[in-house]
């Protein structure tokens, strides 16, 4: 009985087990639960797995895709919560197999990427990573990994309940958030915050009731143009659930928007469509759909009417020519239109950076490093700037000037180009001369000429100074008795009379040597108190005595021989220059002949040793002997010096002659330039007196350029040491049109100049101001001089030593580009900084 009962129970349990459905061993994706729009492209299977993929974030350049993958066996979090995964395109443009981003980006909670800096060096993350509550965090790339995430500071940030969403515009300045707050219209509304510092943001500002409804808006994506907003909404009319919408910002209030438009049936489905991400090109869009019961990532092309405006992607490179570490670099971006929003740009290890310039925007990029002059560049987005931003004078466009006026304009430009060339030649001559004088340790002459001295001369000079040092003479040393056969009076110092028929100079020299040895017979000193010796006693033989006299004669005769050679060689030097110098400039050489020749002799005299200062009294017999020796050696020393100095005197004459000619040419060109500019000014004043026109009615050509579409640019910022003769552009110094009033954004760059001059007190500079070619000569000269003075005055008020700064206005006489285009006029309207002394 019990047995039968047990069998019956077992059979009943078995039947119950058979009635239960069997769970599959592995998760298998079901068939699509909804028919998706045509034209969608499912990303490869290794990106879309059996798990759920959502929250795609595409990098600015479109080559890196971050997304969240949920319930995957390789995830970190509780119950395999969502982790960040990343895939990159290979050289063929194909997506690589994704990898888990790992710690510290992933932790035990759900993680996702909400924004990425264009340089891919800063990443923004959902949550605060253990800092408490909802929020936004950031991390910096460190090699192949990332730093520990840190929370961003958002003023007055809070949200009621969970589920805040975040998106950061690619230019890094605008943060869009989905928050539930007391002032909101529905469960969750969209807000905007503005960057106020590194990882610091202003209080959330409600986007208004055009975007927000009494239901829910979230997961916004602000395109790179900073104006086109994509967002998910339940409140606006759609196909069901969340739909994706498009709106465009109409002004800078951030509450005035175009009416939101549904992205249409090619994008939205009857289910929740919430995620969208675009590269800076605006195409393709990365979307998320529930196709087979789980979420997968697709790519799609948006209809043309929903595309954002074109932007400019700039890839920059900092070049440190002395190979200083880029860790010492500081690179900042400045919004020149808002006159604020300064932020540090993250650099890649090779010194490159990437920045997005919205359409119509103007950015200033500045780079600084210790020991280098700060440099900058100007970036302009697609679309035309306002005409009011450029200096312009419609008198030039509305007045018919004489043919002579137009001809002189071309002559002025040619004169200025030639003057610049001459200035460069003069500067190069000065540089070579200074380098030589410094190397040879010679005095710097007032007039420029480079003489090349014999290296052995320094050794002879040193020896002479050593031997000819002054000594005190207290007593006369004793002498050994002189044999009677030598007719010499020991009480006197006269040398016996010479034989009138002494023979050849060599015989005479031999005779002087014999007499020197006869009269000079030092004895061994006794053990008497030590006495000072005569200087001439150091000459132990006639050869030493002769060498000393020879060295003295070389030094003493050098300037005289130099003058003789300069006078003798001058006609040859002038003749050699006639083929390369214009005849009217050759006249300057006749006027400067004496000055140039004296300069050569003066340099030789400056380089010689003043032998007379260290001479001491010698016995009269030795003085007579020296006099005879000098007479005997004079012809030989003269010949020796002529051979030694001939080439260097000729070279010095040529250098000085060319320098004088170039100086005179610069004077002549400057006078011609001034004369022609004065003629232009006179005609402009005459035309202005009789002109009647309305500037507002006259069009300014070349201003309203069309949007040129998405573009990429490369910029190199070279940081140099401030060497004498070098020039630097202050690209981010701006004035209000046709005035000398600095724009507020200019002070950031000028403050860098102040700091650099303060750190280099020996530096002397010139502030050079230039205008574009659309101004009259009279106005451009006046305006450029005023602008240069305004900059110099600002430097002085900030503590710069006035002795360090000169200033000058060059008007429109030094264009570096054509004035026929807007970009050319922008280049010509500039502020330069010239290094005069360092």
KOLFI-419491 format. One record per residue (C-alpha): residue number from 1; residue in three letters; y, z, x. Coordinates in steps of 0.1 Angstrom, whole numbers. Each point is the difference from the previous one (the first is absolute). Example, Ala and Ser with C-alpha at 12.3 -4.5 7.8 and 13.67 -1.06 7.14 Angstrom:
2
1 ALA -45 78 123
2 SER 34 -7 14
% end
This chain:
838
1 UNK 0 0 0
2 UNK 24 10 27
3 UNK -10 -29 20
4 UNK 8 -24 -29
5 UNK 33 17 -5
6 UNK 9 -4 37
7 UNK -9 -37 -1
8 UNK 21 -5 -31
9 UNK 31 16 17
10 UNK -4 -21 31
11 UNK -2 -32 -20
12 UNK 31 10 -19
13 UNK 19 5 32
14 UNK -11 -33 14
15 UNK 11 -18 -31
16 UNK 34 16 3
17 UNK 3 -10 36
18 UNK -9 -36 -8
19 UNK 28 -1 -27
20 UNK 27 8 27
21 UNK 18 -29 18
22 UNK -8 -5 37
23 UNK 30 3 24
24 UNK 1 -28 26
25 UNK -7 9 36
26 UNK 33 -17 12
27 UNK 32 -7 -19
28 UNK 1 -35 -13
29 UNK 32 -16 -12
30 UNK -1 -10 -37
31 UNK 12 -33 -13
32 UNK 37 -4 -5
33 UNK 13 20 -29
34 UNK 30 -22 -4
35 UNK 8 -36 7
36 UNK 26 -1 27
37 UNK 29 -24 3
38 UNK -6 -33 18
39 UNK 13 -4 35
40 UNK -9 34 12
41 UNK -18 2 34
42 UNK -24 28 5
43 UNK 2 14 36
44 UNK -32 -2 21
45 UNK -30 22 -9
46 UNK 3 22 30
47 UNK 35 10 -14
48 UNK -12 3 -36
49 UNK -31 21 1
50 UNK -22 17 -26
51 UNK 26 28 2
52 UNK 35 -2 -15
53 UNK 28 -15 19
54 UNK 36 5 -11
55 UNK 36 8 12
56 UNK 3 -31 23
57 UNK 30 1 24
58 UNK 6 -32 21
59 UNK 20 2 32
60 UNK 33 -18 3
61 UNK -15 -28 20
62 UNK -30 -4 -23
63 UNK -26 6 27
64 UNK -11 36 -8
65 UNK -13 13 -33
66 UNK -3 37 -8
67 UNK -18 11 -32
68 UNK -18 30 -15
69 UNK -38 0 -4
70 UNK -15 25 -23
71 UNK -36 15 -1
72 UNK -11 -17 31
73 UNK -28 16 21
74 UNK 23 -1 32
75 UNK 29 18 -17
76 UNK 11 35 11
77 UNK 12 16 -32
78 UNK -15 22 -28
79 UNK -24 -20 -21
80 UNK 8 -29 23
81 UNK 36 -1 -12
82 UNK 22 -29 9
83 UNK 5 -8 37
84 UNK 24 -24 17
85 UNK -17 -31 14
86 UNK 16 -28 20
87 UNK -8 -37 7
88 UNK 18 -24 23
89 UNK 1 -38 2
90 UNK -15 -16 30
91 UNK 13 -29 21
92 UNK -14 -24 -27
93 UNK 19 18 -28
94 UNK -32 15 -15
95 UNK -3 36 -10
96 UNK -21 21 22
97 UNK -25 26 -12
98 UNK 20 31 -10
99 UNK -4 34 17
100 UNK 7 35 -12
101 UNK 34 11 14
102 UNK -15 33 8
103 UNK 18 33 8
104 UNK 28 10 -1
105 UNK 9 -25 -27
106 UNK -30 9 -20
107 UNK -9 35 -10
108 UNK -22 17 -27
109 UNK 24 -11 -28
110 UNK 9 -35 -14
111 UNK 21 -20 24
112 UNK 20 -32 -2
113 UNK 27 -20 19
114 UNK 33 -6 -19
115 UNK 21 -17 27
116 UNK -1 -13 36
117 UNK 28 -6 24
118 UNK 4 -37 9
119 UNK -9 8 36
120 UNK -32 17 -12
121 UNK 9 31 19
122 UNK 9 23 -29
123 UNK -23 5 -30
124 UNK 9 18 -33
125 UNK -26 18 -20
126 UNK -6 15 -34
127 UNK 0 38 0
128 UNK 13 26 25
129 UNK -32 7 19
130 UNK -3 37 -5
131 UNK 37 7 -3
132 UNK -3 8 -37
133 UNK 5 -21 -32
134 UNK 8 -36 -7
135 UNK 19 -19 26
136 UNK 3 -26 27
137 UNK -12 2 36
138 UNK 5 -21 31
139 UNK -19 -5 33
140 UNK 7 -19 32
141 UNK -24 -23 18
142 UNK -13 15 32
143 UNK -22 -26 18
144 UNK -28 -9 -23
145 UNK 4 31 -21
146 UNK 28 18 -19
147 UNK 19 32 3
148 UNK -6 28 -24
149 UNK 18 -8 -33
150 UNK 32 19 -6
151 UNK 18 4 -34
152 UNK 32 -20 -7
153 UNK 30 19 -12
154 UNK 12 -11 -35
155 UNK 30 19 -14
156 UNK -6 16 -34
157 UNK -36 -14 -1
158 UNK -23 11 -28
159 UNK -23 -15 -26
160 UNK -15 16 -31
161 UNK -38 -1 4
162 UNK -19 -22 24
163 UNK 2 -37 7
164 UNK 32 -9 18
165 UNK 1 -35 14
166 UNK 20 -13 30
167 UNK 11 -33 15
168 UNK 22 -7 30
169 UNK 20 -32 3
170 UNK -10 -19 33
171 UNK 35 4 14
172 UNK -7 38 0
173 UNK 31 11 -19
174 UNK -10 1 -37
175 UNK -27 23 -15
176 UNK -12 -7 -36
177 UNK -19 28 -17
178 UNK -19 5 -33
179 UNK 7 36 -11
180 UNK -1 21 -31
181 UNK 32 20 -1
182 UNK 21 18 -26
183 UNK 27 -27 -1
184 UNK -26 -28 -6
185 UNK -5 -20 -31
186 UNK -38 0 0
187 UNK -31 15 16
188 UNK 8 -16 33
189 UNK 32 -20 10
190 UNK 11 -19 31
191 UNK 26 15 24
192 UNK 16 -11 32
193 UNK 9 20 32
194 UNK 20 -12 30
195 UNK -7 7 36
196 UNK 24 26 15
197 UNK -17 5 33
198 UNK -34 -4 17
199 UNK -25 9 -28
200 UNK 28 15 -21
201 UNK 9 -13 -35
202 UNK 26 7 -26
203 UNK -6 15 -34
204 UNK -18 -22 -24
205 UNK 22 -23 -22
206 UNK -13 -11 -34
207 UNK -2 -39 -2
208 UNK 13 0 -35
209 UNK -13 -9 -34
210 UNK -3 -38 7
211 UNK -29 7 23
212 UNK -12 33 -15
213 UNK -14 5 -35
214 UNK -11 30 -21
215 UNK -36 -6 12
216 UNK -10 -4 36
217 UNK 11 -21 30
218 UNK -16 4 35
219 UNK -14 -16 31
220 UNK 31 -20 8
221 UNK 3 -25 29
222 UNK 35 -9 13
223 UNK -2 -34 17
224 UNK 15 -5 35
225 UNK 32 -15 -15
226 UNK 9 35 -13
227 UNK 8 -15 -34
228 UNK -33 -11 -16
229 UNK -20 28 -16
230 UNK -36 -2 -12
231 UNK -14 29 -20
232 UNK -27 11 -25
233 UNK 11 10 -35
234 UNK -15 11 -33
235 UNK 33 -1 -18
236 UNK 10 -36 3
237 UNK -18 -26 -21
238 UNK -32 -12 16
239 UNK -36 -10 -4
240 UNK -14 35 -1
241 UNK -1 31 21
242 UNK 22 -2 31
243 UNK 15 -34 7
244 UNK 19 -11 31
245 UNK 37 -9 -5
246 UNK 28 -16 20
247 UNK 37 9 1
248 UNK 29 -8 23
249 UNK 28 24 10
250 UNK 34 -13 -10
251 UNK 23 23 20
252 UNK 0 29 24
253 UNK 0 27 -27
254 UNK -38 -2 -3
255 UNK 2 5 -37
256 UNK 10 -35 -10
257 UNK -30 -23 -2
258 UNK -10 -33 -15
259 UNK -23 3 -31
260 UNK -35 7 13
261 UNK -24 -30 -5
262 UNK -37 2 -3
263 UNK -17 -18 28
264 UNK -20 -19 -26
265 UNK -36 -8 -8
266 UNK -6 -14 34
267 UNK 4 35 14
268 UNK -5 26 -28
269 UNK -32 8 -20
270 UNK -7 21 -31
271 UNK -9 29 24
272 UNK 21 21 24
273 UNK 17 -22 26
274 UNK 19 23 23
275 UNK -1 -10 37
276 UNK 19 -28 17
277 UNK 10 -4 37
278 UNK 18 -30 17
279 UNK 7 -9 37
280 UNK 36 -8 10
281 UNK -7 -37 -7
282 UNK -5 9 -37
283 UNK -34 -18 -1
284 UNK -28 7 -8
285 UNK 0 31 -22
286 UNK -29 25 4
287 UNK -12 14 -34
288 UNK -27 22 -13
289 UNK -23 -8 -30
290 UNK -30 16 -16
291 UNK -23 -29 0
292 UNK -36 13 0
293 UNK 5 35 -11
294 UNK 17 10 32
295 UNK 33 -8 17
296 UNK 3 -28 25
297 UNK 29 -16 19
298 UNK 12 -36 -7
299 UNK 26 -23 14
300 UNK 22 -22 -22
301 UNK 30 -22 1
302 UNK 28 12 -23
303 UNK 19 -25 -22
304 UNK 31 -13 18
305 UNK 24 17 -24
306 UNK -15 34 10
307 UNK 3 -4 38
308 UNK 24 22 19
309 UNK 29 -14 20
310 UNK -6 -12 35
311 UNK 5 24 29
312 UNK 1 -3 38
313 UNK -27 16 21
314 UNK 14 7 35
315 UNK -23 8 29
316 UNK 19 16 29
317 UNK -7 7 36
318 UNK 17 25 23
319 UNK 2 -13 35
320 UNK 6 26 28
321 UNK 4 -20 32
322 UNK -6 30 22
323 UNK -33 8 -18
324 UNK 12 34 -12
325 UNK -24 16 -25
326 UNK 6 -9 -36
327 UNK -4 37 -9
328 UNK 36 4 11
329 UNK 12 -27 -24
330 UNK 19 7 -32
331 UNK 2 -29 -25
332 UNK 19 4 -33
333 UNK 7 -21 -30
334 UNK 33 2 -19
335 UNK 8 -15 -34
336 UNK 34 -16 7
337 UNK 9 -6 -37
338 UNK -6 36 -12
339 UNK 16 14 31
340 UNK -28 25 3
341 UNK -38 3 -1
342 UNK -6 3 37
343 UNK -37 4 9
344 UNK -21 -1 31
345 UNK -24 -29 3
346 UNK -35 8 12
347 UNK -11 -20 31
348 UNK -34 -13 8
349 UNK -13 9 35
350 UNK 11 -34 14
351 UNK 37 6 -11
352 UNK -2 -23 -30
353 UNK 12 9 -35
354 UNK 1 -17 -34
355 UNK 28 3 -26
356 UNK 4 -16 -35
357 UNK 35 -13 -9
358 UNK 5 -4 -37
359 UNK 19 -31 -13
360 UNK 37 2 6
361 UNK -3 33 20
362 UNK 15 5 34
363 UNK -16 24 25
364 UNK 9 11 34
365 UNK -27 8 25
366 UNK 10 21 29
367 UNK -21 9 31
368 UNK 8 26 26
369 UNK -17 14 31
370 UNK 11 23 28
371 UNK 19 -18 28
372 UNK 4 -32 -20
373 UNK 29 -13 -20
374 UNK -8 3 -37
375 UNK -7 -34 -16
376 UNK 0 -12 -36
377 UNK -8 -30 -22
378 UNK 12 -11 -34
379 UNK -25 -10 -27
380 UNK 9 -19 -32
381 UNK -23 -5 -29
382 UNK -5 -33 -19
383 UNK 29 -9 -23
384 UNK 37 -4 9
385 UNK 23 29 9
386 UNK 34 2 -18
387 UNK 28 -22 14
388 UNK 22 31 1
389 UNK -21 14 28
390 UNK 12 -26 25
391 UNK 35 -5 14
392 UNK 15 -31 -15
393 UNK 34 -17 -2
394 UNK 2 -28 -26
395 UNK 32 -13 16
396 UNK -23 -18 25
397 UNK -19 -17 -28
398 UNK 30 -8 -22
399 UNK 25 -13 26
400 UNK 1 -33 18
401 UNK 8 7 36
402 UNK 12 -26 25
403 UNK -24 -20 21
404 UNK 13 19 30
405 UNK -9 33 -15
406 UNK -36 -11 -6
407 UNK -2 -15 36
408 UNK 14 32 15
409 UNK -27 20 -18
410 UNK -27 -19 19
411 UNK 20 4 33
412 UNK 3 37 -6
413 UNK -38 4 -3
414 UNK -6 -21 31
415 UNK 26 19 20
416 UNK -16 33 -10
417 UNK -35 -12 10
418 UNK 13 -11 34
419 UNK 19 33 4
420 UNK -32 19 -8
421 UNK -19 -20 27
422 UNK 27 7 26
423 UNK -1 37 -9
424 UNK -38 0 4
425 UNK 4 -16 35
426 UNK 26 25 11
427 UNK -21 29 -13
428 UNK -30 -14 20
429 UNK 21 -2 31
430 UNK 12 35 -4
431 UNK -35 13 -6
432 UNK -14 -17 31
433 UNK 29 13 21
434 UNK -4 36 -12
435 UNK -37 -1 5
436 UNK 4 -12 36
437 UNK 28 25 8
438 UNK -22 28 -14
439 UNK -30 -11 20
440 UNK 19 -3 32
441 UNK 21 31 -6
442 UNK 33 -19 6
443 UNK 34 7 -15
444 UNK 8 -19 -32
445 UNK 29 -24 7
446 UNK 28 -6 -25
447 UNK -7 -38 0
448 UNK -35 -12 -3
449 UNK -19 -15 29
450 UNK -35 8 13
451 UNK -4 2 38
452 UNK -35 3 15
453 UNK -1 23 30
454 UNK -24 1 29
455 UNK -25 29 -6
456 UNK 1 7 38
457 UNK 36 8 -3
458 UNK -7 33 -18
459 UNK -23 11 29
460 UNK 27 -8 26
461 UNK 26 18 -21
462 UNK -22 31 -2
463 UNK -6 -1 37
464 UNK 36 -4 9
465 UNK 11 29 -22
466 UNK -27 22 17
467 UNK 10 -9 35
468 UNK 37 1 -6
469 UNK 3 34 -15
470 UNK 29 21 12
471 UNK -5 28 25
472 UNK 21 27 15
473 UNK 11 -5 37
474 UNK 7 33 17
475 UNK -8 -7 37
476 UNK -7 -30 23
477 UNK -35 -1 13
478 UNK -3 2 38
479 UNK -9 -31 20
480 UNK -21 -6 31
481 UNK 20 -10 31
482 UNK 8 -37 2
483 UNK -9 -18 32
484 UNK 30 -9 21
485 UNK -8 -36 1
486 UNK 10 -2 -37
487 UNK 38 -2 -1
488 UNK 6 24 -30
489 UNK 25 27 -4
490 UNK -17 29 -18
491 UNK 33 13 -12
492 UNK 8 -31 -19
493 UNK -20 -21 -24
494 UNK 10 -35 10
495 UNK -26 -26 7
496 UNK 5 -18 33
497 UNK 16 -34 -2
498 UNK -23 -29 -8
499 UNK -6 -29 22
500 UNK 20 -29 -13
501 UNK -29 -23 6
502 UNK -27 19 -18
503 UNK -20 -30 -12
504 UNK -16 -9 -34
505 UNK 1 23 -31
506 UNK -36 10 8
507 UNK 11 9 36
508 UNK 29 19 -15
509 UNK -23 19 -23
510 UNK -23 8 28
511 UNK 29 13 20
512 UNK 11 23 -29
513 UNK -35 13 -3
514 UNK 0 8 37
515 UNK 33 18 -1
516 UNK -11 19 -31
517 UNK -31 13 18
518 UNK 21 8 31
519 UNK 26 21 -18
520 UNK -24 16 -25
521 UNK -23 24 19
522 UNK -7 30 -21
523 UNK -15 30 19
524 UNK -26 25 -11
525 UNK 17 28 -19
526 UNK -1 34 16
527 UNK -8 32 -18
528 UNK 37 5 -9
529 UNK 10 7 -36
530 UNK -8 -30 -23
531 UNK 28 -25 -3
532 UNK 6 -29 -24
533 UNK -6 -34 15
534 UNK 23 -30 -1
535 UNK -10 -25 -26
536 UNK -2 -28 26
537 UNK -26 21 19
538 UNK -25 -8 -27
539 UNK -1 -36 14
540 UNK -26 5 27
541 UNK 3 -35 12
542 UNK 23 -30 -3
543 UNK -22 -17 -26
544 UNK 6 28 -25
545 UNK 38 -1 8
546 UNK 0 -38 -6
547 UNK -19 3 -33
548 UNK 24 26 -13
549 UNK 30 -22 8
550 UNK -18 -30 -16
551 UNK -6 19 -32
552 UNK 36 11 -2
553 UNK 12 -36 5
554 UNK -22 -13 -27
555 UNK 15 25 -25
556 UNK 36 -5 11
557 UNK -1 -38 1
558 UNK -19 -5 -33
559 UNK 30 -1 -24
560 UNK 20 -23 24
561 UNK -29 -24 4
562 UNK -6 1 -38
563 UNK 37 -10 -6
564 UNK -4 -28 25
565 UNK -32 -13 -16
566 UNK 15 3 -36
567 UNK 30 -21 10
568 UNK -22 -25 18
569 UNK -27 -3 -28
570 UNK 24 1 -30
571 UNK 6 -38 0
572 UNK -38 -7 0
573 UNK -6 24 -29
574 UNK 28 -15 -21
575 UNK -14 -35 7
576 UNK -35 10 -11
577 UNK 14 13 -33
578 UNK 19 -31 -11
579 UNK -29 -16 -16
580 UNK -8 30 -23
581 UNK 35 13 -8
582 UNK 27 -17 -21
583 UNK 30 -12 20
584 UNK 25 22 -19
585 UNK -21 31 8
586 UNK -2 -10 37
587 UNK 38 8 2
588 UNK -8 37 -4
589 UNK -19 -1 33
590 UNK 32 -11 19
591 UNK 19 29 -16
592 UNK -28 25 8
593 UNK -9 -12 35
594 UNK 17 28 19
595 UNK -12 26 -24
596 UNK -36 -12 2
597 UNK 0 -2 38
598 UNK 16 35 3
599 UNK -27 13 -23
600 UNK -28 -12 22
601 UNK 17 16 31
602 UNK 6 32 -19
603 UNK -36 3 -10
604 UNK -10 -5 37
605 UNK 25 27 10
606 UNK -13 24 -27
607 UNK -35 -5 12
608 UNK 9 7 37
609 UNK -1 34 18
610 UNK 33 15 9
611 UNK -8 3 37
612 UNK 34 12 10
613 UNK -2 33 -18
614 UNK -28 14 22
615 UNK 12 -12 34
616 UNK 9 27 26
617 UNK 19 -2 33
618 UNK -18 -15 29
619 UNK 9 -1 37
620 UNK 24 -28 8
621 UNK -25 -18 23
622 UNK -24 -3 -30
623 UNK 28 -12 -23
624 UNK 8 -28 25
625 UNK -36 -8 4
626 UNK -4 -2 -38
627 UNK 30 -23 -2
628 UNK -14 -24 25
629 UNK -34 1 -17
630 UNK 16 -9 -34
631 UNK 18 -29 16
632 UNK -32 -13 14
633 UNK -20 4 -33
634 UNK 26 -12 -25
635 UNK -10 -37 -1
636 UNK -37 9 -4
637 UNK 7 25 -28
638 UNK 23 -24 -18
639 UNK -28 -27 1
640 UNK -26 25 -12
641 UNK 22 11 -29
642 UNK 8 -35 -11
643 UNK -37 -9 -1
644 UNK -8 33 -19
645 UNK 28 -2 -25
646 UNK 3 -38 -7
647 UNK -26 -3 -28
648 UNK 10 33 -18
649 UNK 37 -8 2
650 UNK -6 -35 -14
651 UNK -22 16 -28
652 UNK 27 26 -7
653 UNK 27 -26 -2
654 UNK -20 -21 -25
655 UNK -8 30 -22
656 UNK 35 12 0
657 UNK 14 -35 -6
658 UNK -23 -6 -30
659 UNK 8 34 -14
660 UNK 37 -7 2
661 UNK -4 -34 -16
662 UNK -21 15 -29
663 UNK 26 27 -5
664 UNK 28 -25 -2
665 UNK -21 -22 -23
666 UNK -5 30 -23
667 UNK 38 6 -1
668 UNK 7 -36 -8
669 UNK -26 -1 -27
670 UNK 13 32 -16
671 UNK 36 -14 0
672 UNK -12 -33 -16
673 UNK -20 19 -26
674 UNK 29 23 -8
675 UNK 24 -30 -3
676 UNK -23 -19 -24
677 UNK -7 30 -22
678 UNK 37 7 -2
679 UNK 5 -37 -12
680 UNK -27 6 -27
681 UNK 16 32 -11
682 UNK 34 -17 -3
683 UNK -14 -28 -22
684 UNK -19 25 -21
685 UNK 31 20 -6
686 UNK 19 -31 -10
687 UNK -27 -10 -25
688 UNK -2 35 -13
689 UNK 37 1 -7
690 UNK -2 -30 -23
691 UNK -34 6 -15
692 UNK -6 12 -36
693 UNK -36 6 -10
694 UNK -22 24 -18
695 UNK -29 11 21
696 UNK -21 10 -30
697 UNK 1 -36 -12
698 UNK -12 -15 33
699 UNK -37 -2 6
700 UNK -15 11 33
701 UNK -27 -24 10
702 UNK -33 11 14
703 UNK 0 35 -17
704 UNK -22 -4 -30
705 UNK -33 -9 16
706 UNK -31 -2 -21
707 UNK -29 24 2
708 UNK -23 -15 26
709 UNK -32 17 -11
710 UNK -23 24 19
711 UNK 4 -2 37
712 UNK -11 18 32
713 UNK 22 6 30
714 UNK -6 14 35
715 UNK 26 20 19
716 UNK 0 13 35
717 UNK 23 28 10
718 UNK 5 2 37
719 UNK 11 34 14
720 UNK 18 -5 34
721 UNK 17 23 25
722 UNK 38 -5 0
723 UNK 5 -20 31
724 UNK 35 -12 10
725 UNK 8 -34 -16
726 UNK -25 3 -28
727 UNK 10 -2 -37
728 UNK -14 15 -32
729 UNK 5 -10 -36
730 UNK 8 28 -24
731 UNK -18 -17 -29
732 UNK 5 27 -25
733 UNK 37 6 3
734 UNK 17 -15 -31
735 UNK 36 -3 -13
736 UNK 13 -6 -35
737 UNK 9 -37 -3
738 UNK 33 -11 15
739 UNK 8 37 10
740 UNK -4 24 29
741 UNK -16 26 -23
742 UNK -35 10 13
743 UNK -28 3 -26
744 UNK -16 34 -2
745 UNK -34 -13 13
746 UNK 17 -10 33
747 UNK 4 36 12
748 UNK -38 4 6
749 UNK 1 -26 27
750 UNK 33 10 14
751 UNK -12 36 3
752 UNK -29 -12 21
753 UNK 26 -17 23
754 UNK 19 33 2
755 UNK -32 19 9
756 UNK -9 -26 27
757 UNK 35 0 16
758 UNK 0 38 0
759 UNK -34 0 18
760 UNK 13 -26 25
761 UNK 35 11 10
762 UNK 3 -26 28
763 UNK -5 -29 -25
764 UNK 31 -21 -8
765 UNK -1 -25 -29
766 UNK 20 -25 -19
767 UNK -1 -3 -38
768 UNK 3 -37 -7
769 UNK 6 -10 -36
770 UNK -5 -36 -14
771 UNK 6 -17 -33
772 UNK -17 -30 -16
773 UNK 17 -34 0
774 UNK 12 1 -36
775 UNK 30 21 9
776 UNK 33 -14 13
777 UNK 6 5 37
778 UNK 30 23 -7
779 UNK -20 22 -24
780 UNK -32 0 21
781 UNK 18 11 32
782 UNK 19 27 -19
783 UNK -31 12 -19
784 UNK -23 0 29
785 UNK 24 20 21
786 UNK 5 25 -28
787 UNK -38 4 -5
788 UNK -6 5 37
789 UNK 27 27 1
790 UNK -15 17 -31
791 UNK -34 3 16
792 UNK 15 13 33
793 UNK 21 26 -20
794 UNK -31 12 -18
795 UNK -18 5 34
796 UNK 30 20 13
797 UNK 1 22 -31
798 UNK -37 8 6
799 UNK 7 13 35
800 UNK -5 -32 21
801 UNK 21 0 31
802 UNK 28 -26 -4
803 UNK -5 -11 36
804 UNK -34 -13 -10
805 UNK 11 -25 -27
806 UNK 21 -31 0
807 UNK 3 -23 -30
808 UNK 10 -36 -7
809 UNK 1 -24 -29
810 UNK -12 -35 7
811 UNK 7 -15 -35
812 UNK -22 -31 -7
813 UNK 2 -14 36
814 UNK -35 10 10
815 UNK -25 -13 -27
816 UNK -37 4 7
817 UNK -11 -21 -30
818 UNK 13 -26 -24
819 UNK 25 11 -25
820 UNK -13 -26 -25
821 UNK -28 23 -13
822 UNK 1 35 -14
823 UNK -25 12 27
824 UNK 21 -15 27
825 UNK 32 17 -12
826 UNK -19 33 -2
827 UNK -9 -3 36
828 UNK 35 -9 11
829 UNK 15 29 -19
830 UNK -12 27 24
831 UNK 8 30 22
832 UNK -12 -1 37
833 UNK -1 27 26
834 UNK 5 -12 36
835 UNK -10 22 29
836 UNK 29 0 26
837 UNK -11 28 23
838 UNK -31 21 4
% end
